[in-house]
């Protein structure tokens, strides 16, 4: 059956996969143009596989150094392999009633196989994504240096960050959590607060 550990690792797998997808997109945007918004305009709407397939030709076209190019190429290859496993784990049907957790994959309604999945199997998939992300992060930093920018550039710098460039842009202030808009009654009905807490908040 799916235990709490299974569910925790599957959640972590989704988070790590999103981080890998994001950094692949960021690297592709950097390779298209110094202004990330240009890459976003050109590559927006493309999926992970389509974007990652474009990185190799972009590295060649932009004349990225062998060192930076190697980190990125190896990172992208590792990310592709890790994402295949991620998709198998997250886009499967699970039989969880009794006995071990079984992952079922099917095509056209007929099961292709049933595979027992231990927590360690999911942990290995998480580690593979984490390793790919780390390699891509290093490659990204080397890419920025190849392009003549560094952490001293106001566009890249952030307090406490001295080597790896920062290109994130978020709306400020961030929007509050949707759960904060719930009434006390809603939270009580959902079991988030006790009857006494609900009464005290009325």
LOLO-41998 format. One record per residue (C-alpha): x, y, z; residue number from 1. Coordinates in nm, 2 decimals. Example, Ala and Ser with C-alpha at 12.3 -4.5 7.8 and 13.67 -1.06 7.14 Angstrom:
BEGIN
+--------+--------+--------+-----+
|     c1 |     c2 |     c3 |   n |
+--------+--------+--------+-----+
|   1.23 |  -0.45 |   0.78 |   1 |
|   1.37 |  -0.11 |   0.71 |   2 |
+--------+--------+--------+-----+
//
This chain:
BEGIN
+--------+--------+--------+-----+
|     c1 |     c2 |     c3 |   n |
+--------+--------+--------+-----+
|   0.00 |   0.00 |   0.00 |   1 |
|   0.10 |   0.36 |  -0.04 |   2 |
|   0.25 |   0.47 |   0.29 |   3 |
|   0.30 |   0.83 |   0.42 |   4 |
|   0.67 |   0.79 |   0.31 |   5 |
|   0.56 |   0.69 |  -0.04 |   6 |
|   0.34 |   1.00 |  -0.06 |   7 |
|   0.60 |   1.23 |   0.09 |   8 |
|   0.86 |   1.12 |  -0.17 |   9 |
|   0.62 |   1.14 |  -0.46 |  10 |
|   0.55 |   1.50 |  -0.35 |  11 |
|   0.92 |   1.58 |  -0.33 |  12 |
|   0.96 |   1.42 |  -0.67 |  13 |
|   0.71 |   1.67 |  -0.82 |  14 |
|   0.89 |   1.96 |  -0.66 |  15 |
|   1.23 |   1.85 |  -0.78 |  16 |
|   1.09 |   1.79 |  -1.13 |  17 |
|   0.95 |   2.14 |  -1.14 |  18 |
|   1.29 |   2.28 |  -1.04 |  19 |
|   1.46 |   2.09 |  -1.32 |  20 |
|   1.20 |   2.20 |  -1.58 |  21 |
|   1.25 |   2.56 |  -1.47 |  22 |
|   1.63 |   2.57 |  -1.48 |  23 |
|   1.62 |   2.41 |  -1.83 |  24 |
|   1.39 |   2.68 |  -1.95 |  25 |
|   1.60 |   2.95 |  -1.78 |  26 |
|   1.92 |   2.82 |  -1.96 |  27 |
|   1.74 |   2.81 |  -2.29 |  28 |
|   1.62 |   3.16 |  -2.24 |  29 |
|   1.97 |   3.28 |  -2.16 |  30 |
|   2.10 |   3.11 |  -2.48 |  31 |
|   1.84 |   3.29 |  -2.69 |  32 |
|   1.91 |   3.64 |  -2.57 |  33 |
|   2.06 |   3.84 |  -2.28 |  34 |
|   1.71 |   3.96 |  -2.20 |  35 |
|   1.53 |   3.65 |  -2.06 |  36 |
|   1.20 |   3.79 |  -2.18 |  37 |
|   1.31 |   3.74 |  -2.54 |  38 |
|   1.36 |   3.37 |  -2.48 |  39 |
|   1.03 |   3.35 |  -2.30 |  40 |
|   0.85 |   3.50 |  -2.60 |  41 |
|   1.02 |   3.25 |  -2.84 |  42 |
|   1.00 |   2.94 |  -2.63 |  43 |
|   0.68 |   3.00 |  -2.43 |  44 |
|   0.43 |   2.72 |  -2.47 |  45 |
|   0.69 |   2.45 |  -2.55 |  46 |
|   0.72 |   2.15 |  -2.33 |  47 |
|   1.03 |   2.02 |  -2.14 |  48 |
|   1.14 |   1.78 |  -2.41 |  49 |
|   1.11 |   2.04 |  -2.69 |  50 |
|   1.31 |   2.30 |  -2.50 |  51 |
|   1.58 |   2.06 |  -2.38 |  52 |
|   1.62 |   1.94 |  -2.74 |  53 |
|   1.70 |   2.29 |  -2.85 |  54 |
|   1.97 |   2.36 |  -2.59 |  55 |
|   2.24 |   2.16 |  -2.77 |  56 |
|   2.21 |   2.35 |  -3.10 |  57 |
|   2.19 |   2.68 |  -2.91 |  58 |
|   2.51 |   2.60 |  -2.72 |  59 |
|   2.69 |   2.54 |  -3.05 |  60 |
|   2.54 |   2.85 |  -3.21 |  61 |
|   2.63 |   3.08 |  -2.92 |  62 |
|   2.99 |   2.94 |  -2.90 |  63 |
|   2.97 |   2.86 |  -2.53 |  64 |
|   3.30 |   2.74 |  -2.38 |  65 |
|   3.36 |   2.37 |  -2.37 |  66 |
|   3.35 |   2.36 |  -1.99 |  67 |
|   3.02 |   2.54 |  -1.96 |  68 |
|   2.88 |   2.35 |  -2.25 |  69 |
|   2.98 |   2.01 |  -2.10 |  70 |
|   2.81 |   2.08 |  -1.77 |  71 |
|   2.49 |   2.18 |  -1.94 |  72 |
|   2.49 |   1.90 |  -2.20 |  73 |
|   2.55 |   1.64 |  -1.93 |  74 |
|   2.29 |   1.80 |  -1.70 |  75 |
|   2.03 |   1.81 |  -1.98 |  76 |
|   2.09 |   1.44 |  -2.06 |  77 |
|   2.06 |   1.35 |  -1.69 |  78 |
|   1.75 |   1.56 |  -1.66 |  79 |
|   1.59 |   1.38 |  -1.96 |  80 |
|   1.65 |   1.04 |  -1.81 |  81 |
|   1.53 |   1.15 |  -1.47 |  82 |
|   1.22 |   1.31 |  -1.61 |  83 |
|   1.13 |   0.98 |  -1.79 |  84 |
|   1.13 |   0.80 |  -1.45 |  85 |
|   0.94 |   1.09 |  -1.29 |  86 |
|   0.67 |   1.06 |  -1.55 |  87 |
|   0.65 |   0.68 |  -1.50 |  88 |
|   0.60 |   0.73 |  -1.13 |  89 |
|   0.36 |   1.02 |  -1.13 |  90 |
|   0.15 |   0.93 |  -1.43 |  91 |
|   0.06 |   0.58 |  -1.33 |  92 |
|  -0.23 |   0.40 |  -1.16 |  93 |
|  -0.16 |   0.26 |  -0.82 |  94 |
|  -0.30 |  -0.06 |  -0.66 |  95 |
|  -0.27 |   0.01 |  -0.29 |  96 |
|  -0.54 |  -0.19 |  -0.11 |  97 |
|  -0.33 |  -0.48 |   0.02 |  98 |
|   0.03 |  -0.58 |   0.01 |  99 |
|   0.30 |  -0.37 |  -0.16 | 100 |
|   0.24 |  -0.06 |  -0.36 | 101 |
|   0.20 |  -0.16 |  -0.73 | 102 |
|   0.25 |   0.08 |  -1.01 | 103 |
|   0.03 |   0.00 |  -1.32 | 104 |
|   0.11 |   0.13 |  -1.66 | 105 |
|  -0.14 |   0.08 |  -1.94 | 106 |
|  -0.19 |   0.15 |  -2.31 | 107 |
|  -0.53 |   0.14 |  -2.47 | 108 |
|  -0.69 |   0.01 |  -2.15 | 109 |
|  -0.47 |  -0.31 |  -2.12 | 110 |
|  -0.21 |  -0.31 |  -1.84 | 111 |
|   0.15 |  -0.32 |  -1.97 | 112 |
|   0.30 |  -0.42 |  -1.64 | 113 |
|   0.26 |  -0.41 |  -1.27 | 114 |
|   0.57 |  -0.30 |  -1.08 | 115 |
|   0.63 |  -0.31 |  -0.71 | 116 |
|   0.75 |   0.03 |  -0.59 | 117 |
|   0.94 |   0.08 |  -0.27 | 118 |
|   1.00 |   0.42 |  -0.11 | 119 |
|   1.37 |   0.37 |  -0.20 | 120 |
|   1.28 |   0.36 |  -0.57 | 121 |
|   1.12 |   0.70 |  -0.54 | 122 |
|   1.41 |   0.83 |  -0.34 | 123 |
|   1.64 |   0.72 |  -0.62 | 124 |
|   1.43 |   0.91 |  -0.87 | 125 |
|   1.44 |   1.22 |  -0.65 | 126 |
|   1.82 |   1.20 |  -0.62 | 127 |
|   1.86 |   1.17 |  -1.00 | 128 |
|   1.66 |   1.49 |  -1.05 | 129 |
|   1.85 |   1.67 |  -0.77 | 130 |
|   2.18 |   1.57 |  -0.94 | 131 |
|   2.07 |   1.69 |  -1.28 | 132 |
|   1.95 |   2.02 |  -1.12 | 133 |
|   2.29 |   2.07 |  -0.95 | 134 |
|   2.48 |   2.01 |  -1.27 | 135 |
|   2.25 |   2.25 |  -1.46 | 136 |
|   2.29 |   2.51 |  -1.19 | 137 |
|   2.67 |   2.50 |  -1.23 | 138 |
|   2.64 |   2.51 |  -1.61 | 139 |
|   2.41 |   2.81 |  -1.58 | 140 |
|   2.66 |   3.00 |  -1.38 | 141 |
|   2.94 |   2.92 |  -1.63 | 142 |
|   2.71 |   3.03 |  -1.91 | 143 |
|   2.66 |   3.37 |  -1.75 | 144 |
|   3.03 |   3.41 |  -1.71 | 145 |
|   3.09 |   3.31 |  -2.08 | 146 |
|   2.85 |   3.59 |  -2.17 | 147 |
|   3.06 |   3.85 |  -1.97 | 148 |
|   2.82 |   3.89 |  -1.68 | 149 |
|   2.89 |   3.81 |  -1.32 | 150 |
|   2.76 |   3.85 |  -0.97 | 151 |
|   2.88 |   4.21 |  -0.95 | 152 |
|   2.64 |   4.31 |  -1.23 | 153 |
|   2.34 |   4.48 |  -1.07 | 154 |
|   2.12 |   4.26 |  -1.30 | 155 |
|   2.26 |   3.95 |  -1.14 | 156 |
|   2.35 |   4.04 |  -0.78 | 157 |
|   2.16 |   3.97 |  -0.47 | 158 |
|   2.26 |   4.02 |  -0.10 | 159 |
|   2.44 |   3.71 |   0.02 | 160 |
|   2.49 |   3.58 |  -0.33 | 161 |
|   2.85 |   3.62 |  -0.46 | 162 |
|   2.90 |   3.36 |  -0.74 | 163 |
|   2.58 |   3.22 |  -0.90 | 164 |
|   2.38 |   3.47 |  -1.10 | 165 |
|   2.03 |   3.55 |  -1.00 | 166 |
|   1.77 |   3.62 |  -1.27 | 167 |
|   1.44 |   3.56 |  -1.08 | 168 |
|   1.17 |   3.82 |  -1.11 | 169 |
|   0.86 |   3.80 |  -0.90 | 170 |
|   0.57 |   4.03 |  -0.83 | 171 |
|   0.60 |   4.22 |  -0.51 | 172 |
|   0.44 |   4.18 |  -0.27 | 173 |
|   0.35 |   3.81 |  -0.33 | 174 |
|  -0.02 |   3.72 |  -0.33 | 175 |
|  -0.14 |   3.57 |   0.00 | 176 |
|  -0.21 |   3.20 |   0.04 | 177 |
|  -0.56 |   3.11 |  -0.09 | 178 |
|  -0.62 |   2.93 |   0.25 | 179 |
|  -0.60 |   3.27 |   0.42 | 180 |
|  -0.93 |   3.38 |   0.25 | 181 |
|  -1.12 |   3.10 |   0.42 | 182 |
|  -1.37 |   3.18 |   0.69 | 183 |
|  -1.34 |   3.03 |   1.04 | 184 |
|  -1.65 |   2.83 |   0.96 | 185 |
|  -1.49 |   2.68 |   0.64 | 186 |
|  -1.18 |   2.59 |   0.84 | 187 |
|  -1.39 |   2.42 |   1.11 | 188 |
|  -1.60 |   2.22 |   0.86 | 189 |
|  -1.27 |   2.10 |   0.70 | 190 |
|  -1.13 |   2.00 |   1.03 | 191 |
|  -0.85 |   2.26 |   1.03 | 192 |
|  -0.96 |   2.41 |   1.36 | 193 |
|  -1.14 |   2.29 |   1.67 | 194 |
|  -1.50 |   2.39 |   1.77 | 195 |
|  -1.35 |   2.59 |   2.05 | 196 |
|  -1.12 |   2.78 |   1.81 | 197 |
|  -1.42 |   2.84 |   1.58 | 198 |
|  -1.63 |   2.98 |   1.86 | 199 |
|  -1.34 |   3.20 |   1.98 | 200 |
|  -1.31 |   3.35 |   1.64 | 201 |
|  -1.68 |   3.44 |   1.59 | 202 |
+--------+--------+--------+-----+
//
